[in-house]
Amino acid sequence: MAEQYVVDGDGKRTAVNLPIEQYERLLEDLHDLAVIAERRGEEPISLEEVKRRLLEDGLL
């Protein structure tokens, strides 16, 4: 099922209906982009540091 548009009397698109799975994927993408924007100013860390932290937390 593809998206469906709602149009006004002039034929201008005013809304869209999406399958719920597509809508949920878009929400996830939006959240990911928000996290990236929040962390833009952070200093990057090395892969070794990531591994060390994961080991300390028992996640690796």
C-alpha positions in Angstrom: 0.0 0.0 0.0 1.4 3.3 -1.0 0.8 6.7 0.6 -2.5 8.4 -0.1 -2.9 12.1 -0.2 -5.8 14.2 1.1 -6.4 17.2 -1.0 -8.4 20.4 -0.5 -11.0 21.8 -3.0 -8.2 23.3 -5.1 -6.4 20.0 -5.4 -3.6 21.0 -3.1 -2.2 18.3 -0.8 -3.1 18.9 2.8 -2.4 15.6 4.5 -1.0 12.1 3.8 -2.1 8.6 4.9 0.8 6.1 5.4 1.0 2.5 6.3 1.8 2.3 10.1 5.1 0.5 9.4 6.3 3.3 7.2 5.1 5.9 9.7 7.0 4.1 12.5 10.2 3.9 10.4 10.0 7.7 9.8 9.6 8.3 13.5 12.6 6.2 14.2 14.6 8.1 11.6 13.5 11.4 13.0 14.6 10.3 16.5 18.0 9.2 15.2 18.5 12.5 13.5 17.6 14.4 16.7 20.2 12.3 18.7 22.8 13.1 16.0 22.0 16.8 16.2 22.2 16.8 20.1 25.7 15.1 19.9 27.1 17.2 17.1 29.5 19.1 19.5 30.8 16.0 21.4 34.3 14.8 20.9 34.6 11.5 19.1 36.0 8.5 20.9 38.1 5.7 19.6 36.9 2.2 18.9 39.2 0.9 21.7 37.5 3.3 24.1 34.0 2.1 23.1 35.2 -1.5 23.6 36.6 -0.7 27.0 33.4 1.0 28.1 31.3 -1.9 26.9 33.5 -4.4 28.7 33.3 -2.3 31.9 29.5 -2.3 31.6 29.4 -6.1 30.9 27.9 -5.6 27.5 30.8 -7.1 25.6 
